[in-house]
């Protein structure tokens, strides 16, 4: 694999770091990728065509103009994590599912704790909408960007449904 490009992008909830391998988004996180934001052998702080598309789509999402992202993604993870993340992509904009429901969608009905761990390891926040997964009673549970961001993302989506 060649080098990766990274861009820090401002959102209503703070800065996100978007990382591309030139053909797909491989990471969207609230914190810099490993190695920090300095130019290194593998990560360069610059935008490429994929990052440009992601930035435009994030801006549309945060302004309520976009409900689904249409950009290549390549999240690295175990086969189980990949399966869970694929199921998260099917949760409709403005809706939530419980960890148990996601486990059932992933054909592992008793694996709701493992679904929670897969959510925790989601490398592409917002695009893979782990913020749409809530507790069985509808309560907000952990989120990489913090519970205020999770609530804010859900409120944003409910406002534009």
DSSP file (Angstrom, degrees, kcal/mol; ACC not computed):
  #  RESIDUE AA STRUCTURE BP1 BP2  ACC     N-H-->O    O-->H-N    N-H-->O    O-->H-N    TCO  KAPPA ALPHA  PHI   PSI    X-CA   Y-CA   Z-CA
    1    1 A X              0   0    0      0, 0.0     3,-0.1     0, 0.0    20,-0.0   0.000 360.0 360.0 360.0 140.6    0.0    0.0    0.0
    2    2 A X        -     0   0    0     19,-0.2    20,-0.0     1,-0.2    40,-0.0   0.038 360.0 -56.4 -75.8-168.0    1.2    3.5   -0.8
    3    3 A X        -     0   0    0      1,-0.1     2,-0.4    40,-0.0    -1,-0.2  -0.184  52.2-125.6 -69.7 165.9    1.2    6.4    1.6
    4    4 A X  E     -a   43   0A   0     38,-3.7    40,-2.7    -3,-0.1     2,-0.3  -0.869  12.5-142.2-114.8 149.1   -1.9    7.7    3.3
    5    5 A X  E     -aB  44  20A   0     15,-2.4    15,-2.8    -2,-0.4     2,-0.4  -0.839  15.4-166.7-108.9 148.4   -3.3   11.2    3.3
    6    6 A X  E     -aB  45  19A   0     38,-2.7    40,-0.7    -2,-0.3     2,-0.4  -0.978   6.4-173.6-135.5 146.3   -5.0   12.8    6.3
    7    7 A X  E     - B   0  18A   0     11,-2.0    11,-2.9    -2,-0.4     2,-0.6  -0.992  19.2-140.7-140.9 132.6   -7.1   15.9    6.7
    8    8 A X  E     - B   0  17A   0     -2,-0.4     2,-0.4     9,-0.2     9,-0.2  -0.828  27.5-172.0 -90.8 125.8   -8.4   17.6    9.9
    9    9 A X  E     - B   0  16A   0      7,-3.2     7,-2.7    -2,-0.6     2,-0.2  -0.973  19.5-126.8-126.3 131.2  -11.9   18.8    9.2
   10   10 A X  E     + B   0  15A   0     -2,-0.4     2,-0.3     5,-0.2     5,-0.2  -0.525  30.6 174.6 -75.9 138.8  -14.0   21.0   11.5
   11   11 A X  E >   - B   0  14A   0      3,-0.8     3,-1.6    -2,-0.2    48,-0.0  -0.840  50.0 -96.8-131.2 170.2  -17.5   19.8   12.4
   12   12 A X  T 3  S+     0   0    0     -2,-0.3     3,-0.1     1,-0.3    -2,-0.0   0.661 126.6  47.6 -61.3 -13.1  -20.2   21.2   14.8
   13   13 A X  T 3  S-     0   0    0      1,-0.5    -1,-0.3   136,-0.0     2,-0.2   0.303 126.3 -79.6-111.1   7.1  -18.8   18.6   17.4
   14   14 A X  E <  S-B   11   0A   0     -3,-1.6    -3,-0.8     2,-0.0    -1,-0.5  -0.613  70.3 -33.8 118.5 178.1  -15.1   19.3   17.0
   15   15 A X  E     -B   10   0A   0     -2,-0.2     2,-0.3    -5,-0.2    -5,-0.2  -0.475  49.7-162.6 -76.6 140.7  -12.4   18.3   14.6
   16   16 A X  E     -B    9   0A   0     -7,-2.7    -7,-3.2    -2,-0.2     2,-0.6  -0.910  13.8-136.4-116.3 151.6  -12.4   15.0   12.8
   17   17 A X  E     -BC   8  29A   0     12,-3.4    12,-1.8    -2,-0.3     2,-0.5  -0.944  16.5-161.9-109.5 119.9   -9.4   13.4   11.1
   18   18 A X  E     -BC   7  28A   0    -11,-2.9   -11,-2.0    -2,-0.6     2,-0.4  -0.897   6.5-166.9-105.1 123.5  -10.2   11.8    7.8
   19   19 A X  E     -BC   6  27A   0      8,-3.0     7,-2.6    -2,-0.5     8,-1.4  -0.940   5.6-176.6-117.0 133.6   -7.6    9.3    6.5
   20   20 A X  E     -BC   5  25A   0    -15,-2.8   -15,-2.4    -2,-0.4     5,-0.2  -0.934  28.0-154.0-125.4 147.1   -7.5    8.0    2.9
   21   21 A X        -     0   0    0      3,-2.0   -19,-0.2    -2,-0.3     4,-0.1   0.244  63.9 -96.1 -98.1  11.7   -5.3    5.4    1.2
   22   22 A X  S    S+     0   0    0      2,-0.4    28,-0.2   -17,-0.1    27,-0.1   0.104 120.5  48.4  97.4 -21.5   -6.0    7.2   -2.1
   23   23 A X  S    S+     0   0    0      1,-0.4     2,-0.3    26,-0.1    49,-0.1   0.562 118.7   9.2-122.4 -17.3   -8.8    4.9   -3.1
   24   24 A X  S    S-     0   0    0     50,-0.1    -3,-2.0    47,-0.1     2,-0.4  -0.986  76.8 -97.4-156.7 159.3  -11.0    4.7    0.0
   25   25 A X  E     +Cd  20  73A   0     47,-2.7    49,-2.8    -2,-0.3    -5,-0.3  -0.715  36.5 175.4 -78.2 129.5  -11.6    6.3    3.4
   26   26 A X  E     +     0   0A   0     -7,-2.6    50,-0.4    -2,-0.4     2,-0.3   0.566  61.5  18.3-112.2 -14.3   -9.9    4.0    5.9
   27   27 A X  E     +C   19   0A   0     -8,-1.4    -8,-3.0    48,-0.1     2,-0.3  -0.961  43.6 177.4-159.0 138.9  -10.4    6.1    9.1
   28   28 A X  E     +Ce  18 124A   0     95,-2.7    97,-2.1    -2,-0.3     2,-0.3  -0.922  31.4 151.8-137.1 115.0  -12.5    8.9   10.5
   29   29 A X  E     -C   17   0A   0    -12,-1.8   -12,-3.4    -2,-0.3     4,-0.1  -0.891  54.2-122.0-138.9 165.2  -11.8    9.7   14.2
   30   30 A X  S    S+     0   0    0     -2,-0.3     2,-0.3   -14,-0.2   -15,-0.1   0.669  97.5  55.4 -80.8 -18.9  -11.9   12.5   16.6
   31   31 A X  S    S-     0   0    0    -14,-0.1   -14,-0.2     1,-0.1    -2,-0.1  -0.793  99.5 -87.7-115.8 158.4   -8.2   12.2   17.3
   32   32 A X        -     0   0    0     -2,-0.3     4,-0.1     1,-0.1     3,-0.1  -0.199  51.1 -99.9 -59.5 153.2   -5.1   12.2   15.0
   33   33 A X    >   -     0   0    0      3,-0.2     3,-2.0     1,-0.2    -1,-0.1  -0.257  58.3 -69.2 -66.5 162.4   -4.1    8.9   13.5
   34   34 A X  T 3  S+     0   0    0      1,-0.3    -1,-0.2    -3,-0.1     9,-0.0  -0.273 128.8  39.8 -52.3 136.9   -1.2    7.0   15.0
   35   35 A X  T >  S-     0   0    0     -3,-0.1     3,-0.6     7,-0.0    -1,-0.3   0.336 112.7-116.5  98.0  -5.5    1.9    9.0   14.4
   36   36 A X  T <   -     0   0    0     -3,-2.0    -3,-0.2     1,-0.2     4,-0.1  -0.201  46.8 -54.4  72.8-164.1    0.1   12.2   15.0
   37   37 A X  T 3  S+     0   0    0     -5,-0.1    -1,-0.2     2,-0.1     8,-0.2   0.339  98.8 112.0 -98.5   5.5   -0.5   14.9   12.5
   38   38 A X  S <  S-     0   0    0     -3,-0.6     2,-0.3     1,-0.1     5,-0.2  -0.459  82.9 -95.0 -76.4 152.3    3.1   15.4   11.5
   39   39 A X        +     0   0    0     -2,-0.1     2,-0.2     5,-0.1     5,-0.2  -0.524  59.2 167.3 -64.9 126.8    4.3   14.4    8.1
   40   40 A X        -     0   0    0      3,-2.3    -5,-0.0    -2,-0.3    -4,-0.0  -0.681  52.4 -87.4-130.3-175.2    5.6   10.8    8.4
   41   41 A X  S    S+     0   0    0     -2,-0.2     3,-0.1     1,-0.2    -2,-0.1   0.786 125.1  24.8 -66.8 -26.3    6.6    8.0    6.1
   42   42 A X  S    S+     0   0    0      1,-0.2   -38,-3.7   -39,-0.1     2,-0.5   0.727 119.5  48.9-114.1 -26.6    3.1    6.7    5.9
   43   43 A X  E     -a    4   0A   0    -40,-0.2    -3,-2.3    -5,-0.2     2,-0.4  -0.968  58.2-173.8-124.5 125.5    0.7    9.6    6.7
   44   44 A X  E     -a    5   0A   0    -40,-2.7   -38,-2.7    -2,-0.5     2,-2.0  -0.951  29.6-125.5-117.1 133.3    0.8   13.0    5.1
   45   45 A X  E    S+a    6   0A   0     -2,-0.4     2,-0.3   -40,-0.2   -38,-0.2  -0.552  72.2 104.5 -77.9  83.6   -1.4   15.9    6.2
   46   46 A X        -     0   0    0     -2,-2.0     2,-0.3   -40,-0.7   -40,-0.2  -0.985  67.5-111.2-155.9 159.8   -2.9   16.6    2.8
   47   47 A X        -     0   0    0     -2,-0.3     2,-0.2   -42,-0.1   -41,-0.1  -0.690  27.7-175.0 -94.1 146.1   -6.1   16.1    0.9
   48   48 A X     >  -     0   0    0     -2,-0.3     4,-2.8   -43,-0.1     5,-0.2  -0.686  48.1 -83.9-123.4-175.8   -6.6   13.8   -2.0
   49   49 A X  H  > S+     0   0    0     -2,-0.2     4,-2.2     1,-0.2     5,-0.2   0.885 128.6  49.8 -59.9 -40.7   -9.7   13.3   -4.3
   50   50 A X  H  > S+     0   0    0      2,-0.2     4,-2.3     1,-0.2    -1,-0.2   0.921 112.3  47.2 -65.3 -43.9  -11.3   10.8   -1.8
   51   51 A X  H  > S+     0   0    0      2,-0.2     4,-3.0     1,-0.2    -2,-0.2   0.900 109.0  55.1 -65.0 -39.7  -10.8   13.2    1.1
   52   52 A X  H  X S+     0   0    0     -4,-2.8     4,-2.1     1,-0.2    -2,-0.2   0.930 110.2  46.0 -57.1 -45.7  -12.2   16.1   -1.0
   53   53 A X  H  X S+     0   0    0     -4,-2.2     4,-2.3     1,-0.2    -2,-0.2   0.905 112.8  50.3 -63.8 -41.4  -15.3   14.0   -1.6
   54   54 A X  H  X S+     0   0    0     -4,-2.3     4,-2.9     2,-0.2     5,-0.2   0.920 109.0  51.1 -63.5 -44.3  -15.6   13.1    2.0
   55   55 A X  H  X S+     0   0    0     -4,-3.0     4,-2.4     1,-0.2    -1,-0.2   0.932 111.3  47.9 -58.9 -46.8  -15.2   16.7    3.2
   56   56 A X  H  X S+     0   0    0     -4,-2.1     4,-2.1    -5,-0.2    -1,-0.2   0.913 113.8  47.3 -61.1 -42.6  -18.0   17.8    0.8
   57   57 A X  H  X S+     0   0    0     -4,-2.3     4,-2.5     2,-0.2    -2,-0.2   0.872 110.2  51.7 -70.3 -36.5  -20.3   14.9    2.0
   58   58 A X  H  X S+     0   0    0     -4,-2.9     4,-2.8     2,-0.2     5,-0.2   0.929 109.7  50.2 -62.9 -43.6  -19.6   15.7    5.7
   59   59 A X  H  X S+     0   0    0     -4,-2.4     4,-1.2     1,-0.2     6,-0.2   0.908 112.3  47.3 -60.7 -41.4  -20.5   19.3    5.1
   60   60 A X  H  <>S+     0   0    0     -4,-2.1     5,-2.4     2,-0.2     6,-1.2   0.899 111.9  51.1 -65.9 -40.2  -23.7   18.2    3.4
   61   61 A X  H ><5S+     0   0    0     -4,-2.5     3,-1.6     4,-0.2    -2,-0.2   0.945 110.4  47.6 -61.4 -48.7  -24.5   15.8    6.2
   62   62 A X  H 3<5S+     0   0    0     -4,-2.8    -1,-0.2     1,-0.3    -2,-0.2   0.718 111.2  51.4 -70.3 -19.5  -24.0   18.4    9.0
   63   63 A X  T 3<5S-     0   0    0     -4,-1.2    -1,-0.3    -5,-0.2    -2,-0.2   0.397 117.8-111.8 -94.8   3.6  -26.2   20.9    7.1
   64   64 A X  T < 5S+     0   0    0     -3,-1.6    -3,-0.2    -4,-0.3    -2,-0.1   0.548  90.6 110.3  82.9   7.5  -29.0   18.3    6.7
   65   65 A X  S   <S+     0   0    0     -5,-2.4     2,-0.4    -6,-0.2    -4,-0.2   0.647  71.0  53.1 -88.9 -15.7  -28.6   18.0    3.0
   66   66 A X        +     0   0    0     -6,-1.2    -2,-0.2     1,-0.1    -1,-0.1  -0.973  45.8 171.2-126.8 133.4  -27.2   14.4    3.0
   67   67 A X  S    S+     0   0    0     -2,-0.4     2,-0.4     1,-0.3    -1,-0.1   0.680  73.8  36.5-107.1 -28.0  -28.6   11.3    4.6
   68   68 A X  S    S-     0   0    0     25,-0.1     2,-0.3    24,-0.0    -1,-0.3  -0.977  76.9-127.7-128.9 141.4  -26.3    8.7    3.2
   69   69 A X        -     0   0    0     -2,-0.4     2,-0.4    58,-0.2   -15,-0.1  -0.683  14.9-165.3 -85.5 140.8  -22.6    8.8    2.4
   70   70 A X        +     0   0    0     -2,-0.3     2,-0.3   -17,-0.1    -1,-0.0  -0.692  47.2 108.8-126.6  75.0  -21.6    7.8   -1.1
   71   71 A X  S    S-     0   0    0     -2,-0.4     2,-0.1    56,-0.0    -2,-0.1  -0.994  73.8 -97.1-150.5 142.2  -17.9    7.3   -0.9
   72   72 A X        -     0   0    0     -2,-0.3   -47,-2.7   -49,-0.1     2,-0.3  -0.410  42.9-173.2 -64.7 134.7  -15.7    4.2   -0.9
   73   73 A X  B     -d   25   0A   0    -49,-0.3   -47,-0.2    -2,-0.1     2,-0.2  -0.942  17.8-172.3-126.3 152.2  -14.7    3.0    2.5
   74   74 A X        -     0   0    0    -49,-2.8     2,-0.4    -2,-0.3   -50,-0.1  -0.615  11.5-173.9-142.5  77.4  -12.3    0.3    3.6
   75   75 A X        -     0   0    0     -2,-0.2     2,-0.4     7,-0.1   -48,-0.1  -0.589  19.4-136.8 -76.4 131.5  -12.5   -0.3    7.3
   76   76 A X        +     0   0    0    -50,-0.4     2,-0.3    -2,-0.4    47,-0.2  -0.738  49.7 110.4 -86.8 132.1   -9.9   -2.8    8.6
   77   77 A X        -     0   0    0     -2,-0.4    41,-0.0    45,-0.1    45,-0.0  -0.981  65.9 -60.8-178.7 178.9  -11.2   -5.3   11.1
   78   78 A X     >  -     0   0    0     -2,-0.3     4,-2.9     1,-0.1     5,-0.2  -0.270  55.4-103.3 -71.4 164.0  -12.0   -8.9   11.8
   79   79 A X  H  > S+     0   0    0      1,-0.2     4,-2.2     2,-0.2     5,-0.1   0.897 124.4  50.7 -56.3 -39.9  -14.7  -10.7    9.7
   80   80 A X  H  > S+     0   0    0      2,-0.2     4,-2.5     1,-0.2    -1,-0.2   0.943 111.4  47.0 -63.5 -46.6  -17.2  -10.4   12.6
   81   81 A X  H  > S+     0   0    0      1,-0.2     4,-3.0     2,-0.2     5,-0.2   0.924 111.1  51.8 -59.9 -44.3  -16.4   -6.6   13.0
   82   82 A X  H  X S+     0   0    0     -4,-2.9     4,-2.2     1,-0.2    -1,-0.2   0.903 109.8  50.1 -58.3 -41.8  -16.8   -6.2    9.2
   83   83 A X  H  X S+     0   0    0     -4,-2.2     4,-1.9    -5,-0.2    -1,-0.2   0.925 112.0  47.0 -62.8 -46.1  -20.2   -8.0    9.3
   84   84 A X  H  X S+     0   0    0     -4,-2.5     4,-2.2     1,-0.2    -2,-0.2   0.937 111.9  49.9 -62.3 -46.6  -21.4   -5.7   12.2
   85   85 A X  H  X S+     0   0    0     -4,-3.0     4,-1.5     1,-0.2    -1,-0.2   0.874 108.3  53.6 -62.7 -36.5  -20.2   -2.6   10.4
   86   86 A X  H  < S+     0   0    0     -4,-2.2     4,-0.4    -5,-0.2    -1,-0.2   0.902 108.9  49.2 -62.7 -40.2  -22.0   -3.6    7.2
   87   87 A X  H >< S+     0   0    0     -4,-1.9     3,-1.5     1,-0.2     4,-0.3   0.877 104.9  58.1 -67.0 -36.8  -25.2   -4.1    9.2
   88   88 A X  H >< S+     0   0    0     -4,-2.2     3,-1.7     1,-0.3    -1,-0.2   0.865  97.4  62.2 -59.9 -35.2  -24.8   -0.6   10.8
   89   89 A X  T 3< S+     0   0    0     -4,-1.5    -1,-0.3     1,-0.3    -2,-0.2   0.711  98.6  57.5 -63.3 -19.2  -24.7    0.9    7.3
   90   90 A X  T <  S+     0   0    0     -3,-1.5     2,-0.5    -4,-0.4    -1,-0.3   0.518  76.8 107.0 -91.7  -4.3  -28.3   -0.5    6.8
   91   91 A X  S <  S-     0   0    0     -3,-1.7    38,-0.1    -4,-0.3     3,-0.1  -0.633  79.0-116.7 -74.1 121.1  -29.7    1.4    9.8
   92   92 A X    >   -     0   0    0     -2,-0.5     3,-2.0     1,-0.1    -1,-0.1  -0.206  32.2 -90.5 -62.9 148.3  -31.8    4.2    8.3
   93   93 A X  T 3  S+     0   0    0      1,-0.3    -1,-0.1    -3,-0.0     3,-0.1  -0.274 113.7  18.5 -51.2 133.4  -31.0    7.8    8.8
   94   94 A X  T 3  S+     0   0    0      1,-0.3     2,-0.3    -3,-0.1    -1,-0.3   0.482 108.1  99.2  80.9   2.3  -32.7    9.2   11.9
   95   95 A X    <   -     0   0    0     -3,-2.0     2,-0.3    -4,-0.1    -1,-0.3  -0.776  55.8-150.1-117.1 163.8  -33.4    5.8   13.4
   96   96 A X        -     0   0    0     -2,-0.3     2,-0.3    -3,-0.1    37,-0.2  -0.890   4.0-162.0-128.3 161.7  -31.7    3.7   16.1
   97   97 A X  E     -f  133   0B   0     35,-2.4    37,-2.3    -2,-0.3     2,-0.1  -0.972  23.5-117.2-136.5 151.5  -31.3    0.0   16.8
   98   98 A X  E  >  -f  134   0B   0     -2,-0.3     4,-2.4    35,-0.2     5,-0.2  -0.438  29.8-110.0 -82.2 163.4  -30.3   -1.7   20.0
   99   99 A X  H  > S+     0   0    0     35,-1.1     4,-2.4     1,-0.2     5,-0.1   0.895 122.2  53.5 -58.0 -39.3  -27.1   -3.7   20.3
  100  100 A X  H  > S+     0   0    0      2,-0.2     4,-2.3     1,-0.2    -1,-0.2   0.912 107.3  50.1 -63.2 -42.9  -29.4   -6.8   20.5
  101  101 A X  H  > S+     0   0    0      2,-0.2     4,-2.4     1,-0.2    -1,-0.2   0.907 111.0  49.0 -62.4 -41.1  -31.1   -5.9   17.3
  102  102 A X  H  X S+     0   0    0     -4,-2.4     4,-2.1     2,-0.2    -1,-0.2   0.899 109.0  53.2 -65.7 -39.0  -27.8   -5.4   15.5
  103  103 A X  H  <>S+     0   0    0     -4,-2.4     5,-2.9     1,-0.2    -2,-0.2   0.913 110.1  47.8 -60.7 -41.6  -26.6   -8.8   16.9
  104  104 A X  H ><5S+     0   0    0     -4,-2.3     3,-1.7     5,-0.3    -2,-0.2   0.907 109.9  52.1 -65.2 -40.8  -29.7  -10.4   15.4
  105  105 A X  H 3<5S+     0   0    0     -4,-2.4    -1,-0.2     1,-0.3    -2,-0.2   0.858 108.5  51.7 -61.0 -34.4  -29.1   -8.5   12.1
  106  106 A X  T 3<5S-     0   0    0     -4,-2.1    -1,-0.3    -5,-0.2    -2,-0.2   0.291 118.5-114.6 -86.5  10.2  -25.6  -10.0   12.1
  107  107 A X  T < 5S+     0   0    0     -3,-1.7    -3,-0.2    -5,-0.1    -2,-0.1   0.774  93.8 101.7  62.1  28.9  -27.0  -13.5   12.6
  108  108 A X    > < +     0   0    0     -5,-2.9     3,-2.7    -6,-0.2    -4,-0.1  -0.537  45.7 175.1-135.0  67.8  -25.4  -13.7   16.1
  109  109 A X  T 3  S+     0   0    0      1,-0.3     3,-0.3    -5,-0.2    -5,-0.3   0.713  78.8  44.7 -55.7 -26.9  -28.4  -13.0   18.4
  110  110 A X  T 3  S+     0   0    0      1,-0.2     3,-0.5    -7,-0.2    -1,-0.3   0.448  92.9  85.0 -93.9   0.4  -26.6  -13.6   21.6
  111  111 A X    <>  +     0   0    0     -3,-2.7     4,-2.3     1,-0.2    -1,-0.2  -0.047  44.5 125.4 -94.8  33.5  -23.5  -11.6   20.6
  112  112 A X  H  > S+     0   0    0     -3,-0.3     4,-1.9     1,-0.2    -1,-0.2   0.834  74.4  52.9 -65.7 -29.3  -24.7   -8.2   21.6
  113  113 A X  H  > S+     0   0    0     -3,-0.5     4,-2.0     2,-0.2    -1,-0.2   0.912 109.4  48.9 -67.9 -40.1  -21.6   -7.6   23.8
  114  114 A X  H  > S+     0   0    0      2,-0.2     4,-2.5     1,-0.2    -2,-0.2   0.860 108.2  54.7 -65.6 -34.4  -19.4   -8.5   20.9
  115  115 A X  H  X S+     0   0    0     -4,-2.3     4,-2.6     2,-0.2    -1,-0.2   0.912 106.5  52.0 -62.3 -41.8  -21.5   -6.0   18.8
  116  116 A X  H  X S+     0   0    0     -4,-1.9     4,-2.1     1,-0.2    -2,-0.2   0.902 109.9  48.0 -60.4 -41.2  -20.7   -3.4   21.4
  117  117 A X  H  X S+     0   0    0     -4,-2.0     4,-1.5     2,-0.2    -2,-0.2   0.889 110.3  51.6 -67.2 -38.7  -17.0   -4.1   21.1
  118  118 A X  H  < S+     0   0    0     -4,-2.5     4,-0.4     2,-0.2    -2,-0.2   0.908 109.4  50.9 -63.7 -40.4  -17.2   -4.0   17.3
  119  119 A X  H >< S+     0   0    0     -4,-2.6     3,-1.4     1,-0.2    -2,-0.2   0.924 108.0  53.0 -59.0 -43.9  -19.0   -0.6   17.6
  120  120 A X  H 3< S+     0   0    0     -4,-2.1    -1,-0.2     1,-0.3    -2,-0.2   0.804 110.9  46.8 -61.8 -30.3  -16.1    0.5   19.9
  121  121 A X  T 3< S+     0   0    0     -4,-1.5    -1,-0.3    -3,-0.2    -2,-0.2   0.388  77.1 135.2 -93.8   2.5  -13.6   -0.5   17.3
  122  122 A X    <   -     0   0    0     -3,-1.4     3,-0.3    -4,-0.4    22,-0.1  -0.337  37.6-166.1 -55.6 117.4  -15.4    1.2   14.4
  123  123 A X  S    S+     0   0    0      1,-0.2   -95,-2.7    -2,-0.2     2,-0.4   0.590  76.0  55.3 -84.3  -8.5  -12.6    3.0   12.5
  124  124 A X  B  > S-e   28   0A   0    -97,-0.3     4,-2.4     4,-0.1    -1,-0.2  -0.643  77.5-164.7-128.1  74.8  -14.9    5.2   10.4
  125  125 A X  B  4  +g  128   0C   0    -97,-2.1     2,-2.4    -2,-0.4     4,-0.2  -0.169  68.9   9.3 -61.3 154.6  -17.2    7.1   12.7
  126  126 A X  T  4 S+     0   0    0      2,-0.5    -1,-0.2     1,-0.2     3,-0.1  -0.359 123.5  61.6  72.8 -55.6  -20.3    8.9   11.3
  127  127 A X  T  4 S+     0   0    0     -2,-2.4     2,-0.9     1,-0.3   -58,-0.2   0.961 110.0  42.4 -62.5 -49.4  -20.1    7.2    7.8
  128  128 A X  B  < S-g  125   0C   0     -4,-2.4     2,-2.5     1,-0.0    -2,-0.5  -0.877 103.9-139.5 -90.5 105.6  -20.5    3.8    9.5
  129  129 A X    >   +     0   0    0     -2,-0.9     3,-1.9     1,-0.2    -4,-0.1  -0.316  48.4 149.6 -80.2  66.5  -23.2    5.1   11.9
  130  130 A X  G >   +     0   0    0     -2,-2.5     3,-1.6     1,-0.3    -1,-0.2   0.689  66.6  75.8 -67.0 -15.2  -22.4    3.4   15.2
  131  131 A X  G 3  S+     0   0    0      1,-0.3    -1,-0.3    -3,-0.2    23,-0.1   0.688  84.7  65.7 -66.5 -15.4  -24.0    6.5   16.8
  132  132 A X  G <  S+     0   0    0     -3,-1.9   -35,-2.4   -36,-0.1     2,-0.5   0.390  81.8  93.0 -86.7   3.5  -27.4    4.9   15.8
  133  133 A X  E <   +f   97   0B   0     -3,-1.6     8,-0.4   -37,-0.2     2,-0.2  -0.876  54.9 169.2-102.8 126.4  -26.9    2.0   18.2
  134  134 A X  E     -f   98   0B   0    -37,-2.3   -35,-1.1    -2,-0.5     6,-0.2  -0.738  38.3 -77.5-128.7 172.0  -28.4    2.5   21.6
  135  135 A X    >   -     0   0    0      4,-3.1     3,-2.3    -2,-0.2    -1,-0.1  -0.213  51.0-100.5 -66.2 164.0  -29.1    0.4   24.8
  136  136 A X  T 3  S+     0   0    0      1,-0.3    -1,-0.1     2,-0.1   -38,-0.1   0.794 126.0  50.4 -58.3 -29.5  -32.1   -1.9   24.8
  137  137 A X  T 3  S-     0   0    0      2,-0.1    -1,-0.3     3,-0.0     3,-0.1   0.311 125.5-101.8 -91.9   9.6  -34.1    0.7   26.8
  138  138 A X  S <  S+     0   0    0     -3,-2.3    -2,-0.1     1,-0.3     2,-0.1   0.457  74.7 146.0  87.0   0.9  -33.2    3.5   24.3
  139  139 A X        -     0   0    0      1,-0.1    -4,-3.1    -5,-0.1     2,-0.3  -0.389  54.6-110.3 -73.1 149.6  -30.5    4.9   26.5
  140  140 A X        -     0   0    0     -6,-0.2     2,-0.2    -3,-0.1    -6,-0.1  -0.628  40.0-172.4 -77.5 134.5  -27.4    6.4   24.9
  141  141 A X        -     0   0    0     -8,-0.4    -8,-0.1    -2,-0.3     9,-0.1  -0.654  39.1 -36.6-120.5 178.8  -24.3    4.3   25.6
  142  142 A X        -     0   0    0     -2,-0.2     2,-0.3     1,-0.1    -1,-0.3   0.194  54.0-179.9 -41.1 147.5  -20.6    4.9   24.9
  143  143 A X    >   -     0   0    0     -3,-0.1     3,-2.2     1,-0.1     6,-0.1  -0.977  35.4-126.3-151.7 139.2  -19.4    6.7   21.8
  144  144 A X  T 3  S+     0   0    0     -2,-0.3     3,-0.1     1,-0.3    -1,-0.1   0.827 114.1  46.3 -56.6 -34.4  -15.9    7.5   20.7
  145  145 A X  T 3  S-     0   0    0      1,-0.3     4,-0.4    -3,-0.1    -1,-0.3   0.413 125.0 -99.0 -88.5   2.5  -16.8   11.2   20.3
  146  146 A X    <>  -     0   0    0     -3,-2.2     4,-2.1     1,-0.1     3,-0.3  -0.007  35.1 -81.1  94.8 156.6  -18.5   11.3   23.6
  147  147 A X  H  > S+     0   0    0      1,-0.2     4,-2.8     2,-0.2     5,-0.2   0.816 126.3  59.8 -66.9 -30.4  -22.2   11.0   24.6
  148  148 A X  H  > S+     0   0    0      2,-0.2     4,-2.4     1,-0.2    -1,-0.2   0.917 108.3  45.2 -62.5 -41.0  -22.8   14.7   23.8
  149  149 A X  H  > S+     0   0    0     -4,-0.4     4,-3.0    -3,-0.3     5,-0.2   0.919 111.8  51.9 -67.4 -42.5  -21.7   14.1   20.2
  150  150 A X  H  X S+     0   0    0     -4,-2.1     4,-2.3     1,-0.2    -2,-0.2   0.945 113.3  44.4 -58.7 -48.3  -23.8   10.9   19.9
  151  151 A X  H  X S+     0   0    0     -4,-2.8     4,-2.8     1,-0.2    -1,-0.2   0.903 113.1  52.3 -61.7 -41.2  -26.9   12.8   21.2
  152  152 A X  H  X S+     0   0    0     -4,-2.4     4,-2.5    -5,-0.2    -2,-0.2   0.896 109.2  48.5 -63.1 -41.5  -26.0   15.7   18.8
  153  153 A X  H  X S+     0   0    0     -4,-3.0     4,-2.4     2,-0.2    -1,-0.2   0.920 113.9  46.4 -65.1 -43.2  -25.7   13.4   15.8
  154  154 A X  H  X S+     0   0    0     -4,-2.3     4,-2.5    -5,-0.2    -2,-0.2   0.909 113.5  48.9 -66.3 -41.0  -29.0   11.7   16.6
  155  155 A X  H  X S+     0   0    0     -4,-2.8     4,-2.0     2,-0.2    -2,-0.2   0.912 110.1  52.3 -63.0 -41.9  -30.7   15.1   17.2
  156  156 A X  H  X S+     0   0    0     -4,-2.5     4,-1.1     1,-0.2    -2,-0.2   0.939 112.1  45.2 -57.9 -49.0  -29.3   16.4   13.9
  157  157 A X  H  X S+     0   0    0     -4,-2.4     4,-0.6     1,-0.2     3,-0.5   0.899 111.5  51.7 -66.2 -39.9  -30.7   13.4   12.0
  158  158 A X  H >< S+     0   0    0     -4,-2.5     3,-0.6     1,-0.2    -1,-0.2   0.853 105.2  57.9 -64.4 -32.6  -34.1   13.6   13.7
  159  159 A X  H 3< S+     0   0    0     -4,-2.0    -1,-0.2     1,-0.2    -2,-0.2   0.818 113.9  37.2 -65.2 -31.0  -34.3   17.3   12.8
  160  160 A X  H 3<        0   0    0     -4,-1.1    -1,-0.2    -3,-0.5    -2,-0.2   0.360 360.0 360.0-107.5   4.9  -34.0   16.5    9.1
  161  161 A X    <<        0   0    0     -4,-0.6    -1,-0.2    -3,-0.6    -2,-0.1   0.524 360.0 360.0 -66.0 360.0  -36.0   13.2    8.8
